[in-house]
Amino acid sequence: MFQLLELFLILVSVLILFLAIYVIKHHNIWDSILGMSLSATLIVLGIVLYAAFTDSTMFIDIAITFGLLGFVGTLFTAVFIYTRGDI
């Protein structure tokens, strides 16, 4: 069981690295917003996997809070850019 969790943690880390490369290469503002949202989702997934790996419920609360902050940040950034134009 623990080998599978370690494998998933490594996979999530590699996906975050590929996502960072994608955001750096694409200069469209909407791609950056999508990358920010997806990175928040992958970080939440990593925190939840780490919580399962260490058998700690405290990290689940942190993951929920981080997920909500990522959602609200993405939403406010998209609305700001949509209403006021490009940054």
C-alpha positions in Angstrom: 0.0 0.0 0.0 2.8 2.4 0.9 4.6 1.8 -2.3 1.6 2.8 -4.3 1.2 6.0 -2.3 4.8 6.8 -2.8 4.4 6.2 -6.6 1.4 8.5 -6.7 3.3 11.2 -4.8 6.1 11.0 -7.3 3.6 11.1 -10.2 1.9 14.2 -8.8 5.3 15.9 -8.3 6.3 15.2 -12.0 2.9 16.5 -13.1 3.5 19.7 -11.2 6.9 20.1 -12.9 5.3 19.6 -16.4 2.6 22.1 -15.5 5.2 24.7 -14.5 7.0 24.2 -17.8 3.7 24.6 -19.7 2.8 27.8 -17.9 6.3 29.2 -18.6 6.2 28.4 -22.3 2.6 29.7 -23.0 2.3 33.4 -22.6 -1.5 33.6 -22.9 -3.1 34.9 -19.7 -5.9 32.4 -19.8 -3.4 29.5 -20.0 -1.7 31.0 -16.9 -5.0 31.1 -15.0 -5.7 27.5 -16.1 -2.2 26.5 -14.9 -2.7 28.2 -11.6 -6.0 26.4 -11.0 -4.6 23.1 -12.1 -1.5 23.5 -9.9 -3.7 24.2 -6.9 -5.6 21.0 -7.7 -2.5 19.0 -8.0 -1.1 20.4 -4.7 -4.3 19.5 -2.9 -4.0 16.0 -4.3 -0.4 15.8 -3.1 -1.5 17.0 0.4 -4.3 14.4 0.5 -1.9 11.6 -0.6 0.6 12.7 2.0 -2.1 12.7 4.7 -3.0 9.1 3.6 0.7 8.2 3.7 1.2 9.6 7.2 -2.3 8.6 8.5 -2.9 12.2 9.7 -6.2 13.9 9.4 -4.8 17.4 10.1 -3.5 17.6 6.5 -7.0 16.9 5.1 -8.2 20.2 6.7 -5.2 22.0 5.2 -6.0 20.5 1.8 -9.6 21.6 1.9 -8.6 25.2 2.9 -6.0 25.3 0.2 -8.5 24.0 -2.4 -11.0 26.7 -1.5 -8.3 29.4 -1.6 -7.2 28.2 -5.0 -10.7 28.2 -6.3 -11.5 31.7 -5.0 -8.2 33.0 -6.3 -8.8 31.6 -9.8 -12.3 32.9 -9.8 -11.3 36.5 -8.7 -8.4 36.6 -11.2 -10.6 35.5 -14.1 -13.3 38.0 -13.2 -10.8 40.8 -12.8 -9.2 40.1 -16.2 -12.6 39.7 -17.9 -14.0 43.0 -16.6 -10.9 45.2 -16.7 -8.9 43.8 -19.6 -5.5 42.2 -19.9 -3.0 42.6 -17.0 
